[in-house]
Amino acid sequence: MIFSFPKIVKELLTPLSENDYPVLDTRLFVKCWLGYAMDKSLTSMRDLFKRLNNTGFSVNISTFSKANAHRGQQPFIEIYQKLSLLVNKNSGDKRQSKYLICPIDSTTITLTSKLLWLQGYHQVKLFSSLNLSSGIPEESLINFGYGHDYNYGEEMIDALPKNGVGVMDRGFAGLNYIKLMSEQNKYFVLRISNSWKLEFDRETGLYKVGTGKKSGVYRVLNFCDLETQTEYRLVTNLPQEGELGVSDEEVREIYRCRWGIELLWKFLKMHLKLDKLITKNVNGIAIQIYATLIAYLILQLIEIPQQWGQKLLDKLRYLQACMCQEISYVHWMTKLTRC
């Protein structure tokens, strides 16, 4: 199934209302956010609205700001969920092993607005579980404020697909969290601190991890990165024998796949403006994060001419080249939805 940008735009945006608000309707509101996320020539929403005001759109930045503060996130969430299903269906089953590797991590975005600081918000965290087989963030959780990562890990684990393996770094290392994953029979590979107490059980070949009531017996293995001279200690419940058995070396390779989610954060921040939050209220920030994730899924889904390449950045550059023939993404999307 081939998806072009015009086809995706028509399918996603045409159902949105053009008459629910007198100046900035829902469809135009979504277009503005997607245009900002995908247009690398824009450094602020003020730049976008200056361009729109001079080319036929009368909406102003004040109306847009009020919409960010008071309108629901539901249209963005529904588009995000719809795109996730399309990407998953389009990717098919690309598994090269018996497990689906799903790195789980969070990225922190510092909030600089004094208005948000007065409300007690200094940062926002985006948690995601990235399915490396399909390229889809299986679950995305937005959290304002502080808190250890493992306090928000339950939602990530619940969203794992069948035979999915949650791969996590030390931020998710908590004895209660490890115990919960084991009780729910969710596969995981988790790095723990080298300072954690371990007690070897000769009968089972497993290790008692931690002390007290929170401790548990798990499979533990160590390996060392000679290049960085770093020792890694991993806890997992993946079986070592049988049809679904995973060797120690395979567990190490699974953990190395965790880097995939770091590449996701890098792309979202460098190319889709995740770290350039431009609204000064909690609702608007959540909307912008969803707009960034929607733009990412659109790039996952569309097909472009082979000579441009097939990386996500290649696709973004191709769309940018096409958009240069228009005034903005908003104008381009408006024309496409009326074809």
Buried (B, 14 or more C-beta within 10 A) or exposed (E): EEBEBBBBBBBBBEBBEEEEBEEBBBBBBBBBBBBBBBBBEBEEBEBBBEBBEEEEBEBBBEBBBEBBEEBEBEBBBBBBEBBBEBBBEBBEEEEEEEBBBBBBBBBEBEBEBEEBEEBEBBEBBBBBBBBBBBBBBBBBBBBBEEEEBBEBBBEBBEBBBEEBBBBBBBBBBBBBBBBBBBEEEBBBBBBBEEEBEBEEEEEEEBBBBBEEEEBBEBBBBEBEEEEEEEEBBBBBBBEBEEEEEBEBEBBBBBBBBBEBBBEBBEBBBEBBBBBBBBBBBBBBBBBBBBBBBBBBBBBBBBBBEEEEEEEBEBBBBBBBEBBEEBBBBBBBBBEBBEE
